[in-house]
Amino acid sequence: MELSSKKKLHALSLAEKIQVLELLDESKMSQSEVARRFQVSQPQISRICKNKEKLLADWCSGTANRERKRKRESKYSGIDEALLCWYHIAQAKAWDVTGPMLLHKAKELADIMGQDFVPSIGWLVRWKRRNNVGFGARHVLAPPFPPEPPPPGLTSQAQPPLSLKDFSPEDVFGCAKVPLLYRAVPGRAVACDQVQVLLCANSRGTEKRRVLVGGLRSAPRCFFGVSSEALPASYYPDPGIPWSEWLAQFDQDMGQQGRQVALLLAAQVMEELEGLPGFHHVRLLPLSASSTTPSLPGSVVWAFKAHYRHRLLGKLTAVQSERDGTSLAEAGAGITVLDALHMVAAAWAKVPPQLILSSFIQEGLAPGKTPPSSDKDSEMPPVPSGLSQEEFSRFVDLEGEEPGPGVCKEEMGTDNEEGSKMDSFEPLPTKADALRALGTLRRWFECNGTSPELFEKFYDCEAEVERLCCL
């Protein structure tokens, strides 16, 4: 008689759960298909989707154990969090932290909170595993913390106020949330074409953070088959800015560099962040609600938008030259969110460090009596042909005008037509397609008198394509 055996449960680690979420967002696979790939049940995939926000927050925090398969919450979560806060402060001060010291501090925190709790070695082992804590080499930092550690639960916003004088100019960052009508054309803008772009740079212009774009929906069609690692900018599927995730990643990046930095934020943004836990390497410096000084100089934002609009018009004009009789509006309708990500990244890269530095000084956000001399015309893109300076300036500031009604065709599409949903995607390019495209592009360069400098860039691209084709 054959004995029945109970099916063994296969639990996924945090890293595997994030892979599941990426696969569902990028590949349009069903939950059942993903479950078969990871050899788990479909209900487990469904639970992962329901806990998406919490899983992403854990992943971005940098403190969670990414190989854990189950997250067992501690009975004493308040002590857990307070001890972790104290531990990071001790790390920043380069203290020698030992196991007995942590046990003593946990008992002390429990007494302060009025909880009857005696920490054990087993509890400490589980606490370290939950929070990915390990005793290793120390990193000696010189942070602008107050002399004594703050009480447990005190957030960075509640600590003694800091000023710009407490940080070097290289460690002062400003950021701005910029609304952008990503495929608008002169004289025509549609409200549903608007995305939110988050720009961040330090006051010296030597560091520009990766751009984040708040999108229109979770999986635009143009993302089909595209690797998230290859995206030129970070993409968030909702129209808003995920401040908590973005700040957690910023804090983690600065921690890896052993830095303490200041981030200027507008008063209304600080209100949105109320209730968030304190960060260990990024100190938030709110601007006064009555202040007219922006958290990222307006001239920097304007330069970014000017470069974006200039690049957009160049792309639309090229489409018109290819298709006779096509209007700018018709060409603009073909611009996808993926196109916008590439143009956003290119436009942000075009904003010169010298402009950022001089703008921070002019706004009083960086030390310096007079801005460095610079040629403003060389820092801005030329006015496109067919537009006057006034018309181009109005086009750059298009978001300030009342947009007209319309439908975002590329995002809305025909997703409600289940039968033809997958058929509407273009086939993914093959290796042979890529090699043929390289040959065509080189031939076109040869026939149009391309400069040797551009050929050098083409050779780098050619070598990378050939390398990928050999994988």
Disulfide bonds with the S-S distance in Angstrom:
Cys192-Cys408 2.36
